């Protein structure tokens, strides 16, 4: 997630406007690498914690983040096609 956030932060140079497609890291496989990394992080936490609370947190993270990632992907498709 740290890497994805860094890539997003550095997409534009100072004074630039407009949208760009991020490249590198997990962005090579998914359009919302920051969302995917968040889901993976909390899934790992759930496995490490091996408890109902950690599983619940991971599940709610997925249920909140996956639709945002899907909407983000649809936006990319509409903007860059």
N, C-alpha and C positions, 0 to 999 in steps of 0.2 A: 504494500500500500504506500509505503514511503517513496518507493521508486516511481510509482504511477503518479503520485501527487507532484513529485519533482518534474516529471515530464510535462504534466499539465501546466505547472507554474512557468515553465521555460518555453512554452510554445510561441509566445510573442516577444519580440524585442521591444524595448521602451519606445513608445510612440506609435507602435503598430496597432492597427485595428483589423477586424475581420476574424474569421474562423479558420482553423487549420485542423487537419487530421493528425492526431498524435501517433508517433512511431516509436518503436523500441519496447523492450520489456514485454509485459503481458499484453500490451496494445497490439502486438503482432498476431495475437490469436482472438482477442475480444475487443470490441469498441469501448467498453466501459471497464477498463482494467482496474480502476479504483473501486468500483462496485464489486467486481469479481474477487479482488484481493480481500476486501472486507468480509465477504462471505466465507472465503477460505480460512481467514484468520479465526473467525468465530467457530467454524466447524472444527478446526484444530483445537481450539479451547474446549469445545464440547467433548472431543475425544480424550483430551488430557484430563479434564475434570471428571469425566465419566459419572455424571450425576444428572438428576432431573433439572435442577436449575441451570446448569451449563448447557444442556441440550435445549431447554426452553429458550434461553437467550440466543443460541445459534439459530433456532427455528424462527424466532421473531425477527432476527436480523435478516434472514433469507426472505421472509415474507414481506419485509419492508423494502429491502434493497433490490431484489430481483425485478419487481415491476418498474422501479426507477431505472435500472439498467436497460430493460427492454424498451422503455420509452426513449431513453437516451439513444439507443441503437436506431430506433425508427427515425428520430430526429436527424441523425447522421445520414441515413439513407435518403431522406427528403432533401437535405441541404446540399449533399455532394453528388447526387446522381446526375 
